[in-house]
């Protein structure tokens, strides 16, 4: 590998580092819906005002005795194979939900994940449904955020056991709400109104998701706030994805129609809107083909984030009953479950998983990794299997590259002769080398192609490991029980041999006292370098000598699953390159190159 090839490799690696730094300092802007793509207006027939999710006691009710403080309100239990919790009869809110399959940490005895929590808890988060009053209906005539409902049928909400709530006003309107849930995370909510009056009435059904912020700035607890991860409002409007960070929601302008900081748009046929976190999501989903108004809001006074859907106003004739059905997703962003809901009609629901800019790579990489894991049953070995498949796919390119590098070695004597003949005339030397490359059919840049291909693959796999819940707390073996977290071992305690814990993963000490996986990564990169002699240029030699150890510390705090991939990739690359170079008649002197790297360059005295 000549100096030009080494310069290309060096430039590629430095570009890789620059890209990392650039992404940290200048994260990509979130994709938002533009005015050209959406109708930022209130839909015809939906000119109604939905109530705030943070209603006060007595709001929108006909009598004070029909409201109760939240802690005193009766509840209906929710118990499915994957969910447990309850819904409050105060407002009929779905406001307490735990995910049975997920724990907050891998520690023994850790509690299961809490997704929704009622008003009055540290971080209230709930779903609320109701009717916005229209023609012939006043605000007190419809159930409000704190209206006390009664149970008409059902005891415990289960997969095969829906619950129906009922509320009657004193003017002849009867409201019912039937809630059912499937075996995963999808609730179905059917709202109906029976008109027993002598006049026609109109009202618009709505759904609200509300999250109460913490602190003066309205920050929510538990957010990662990491640049490659979207946390905040997520929605789909007729095929266009919207992602709005919580900070951007707080910066919304006041919408005079909504009387709040809001961004409002009209969905013509298919869409959904809600909140997404790292691994969990809640989403309001009207029936496909139904137009609706979608909104994201922020109540600065109460520090409440809110997303809502308002469907077209229903006209209910005297003696008639009208109903509307919507869905609520509340659970983990599992690829298989979300894909199934998409196949059942939820438009582009799979895009609720944050695939990132390289979605054309992250999606197939995750699909392949997921299916390998289905066969093997261990995510660590699946990552190694994925690496083998990726290297096999790229092998034709790698083969040409390594063959070209072997031929470059054979041309080394002729290149040295050209340098001597050209002397200080660099243009003559370059022309001679180009003619030699053309004559021998050698591409000096071929050695960089495998490295260039690895950069987008590396970023895509990093995204997959960091974002997808299938990697969360995924074990490998021994101390590696969470491949989405950094290596838990440390040089500080001799990788667990000494009787004390290593530094905390998010501390500065963890960057210095790295674990065994980053150490193996550095060694694998160092050995890969030893397939070739060190560059003759002392500056290049120094940079190449330090590079493995710089990467070792730089990647030490990355997810251990990603480091496993990089170690496997380096090992396979070393093996491929060694065997191909041997097949071309060039025998890499690995041990000789290692030995020479420990020799000190003798100093020459100037005379």
ABEGO torsion letter per residue (X at the ends): XBAAAAAAAAAAAAAAAAAAAAAAABBBBBBBBBAAABBBBBBBGABBBBBBABBBBGBGBABAAABBBAAABBBBBBBBAABBEBBBABGGBBABBBBAABBABABBGBBBBBABBBBGBABBBBBBBBBBBBBGBBAAABBBAABBBBBABEABBBAABBBBBBBBBAAGBBBBBBBBBBABABBBBBBBBBBABABBBBBBBBBBBBBBBBEAAGBBBGBAGBAABBBEBBBBBGGBBBBBBAAAAAABBBBAAAGBBBBBBBBAABEBBBBBBAABBBBBBBBBGBBBBBBBBBBAAAGBBBBBBBBBBBBBBBGBBBBBBBBBBBEBBBAAAAAAAAAAGBBGAAAABBAEAAAAAAAAAAAAAAAAAAAAGBAAAAAAAAAAAAAAAAAAAAAAAAAAAAAAAAAAAAAAAAAAAAEABAAAAAAAAAAAAAAAGBBAAAAAAAAAAAAAAAAAAAAAAAABAAABGBBBBEABABAABBBABBAAAGGGABABBBBBAABAAAAABBBAAAAAAAAAAAAAAAABBBBABAAAAAAAAAAAAAAAAAAAABBAAAAAAAAAAAAAAAAAAAAAAAAAGBBBBAAAAAAAAABBBBBBBBX
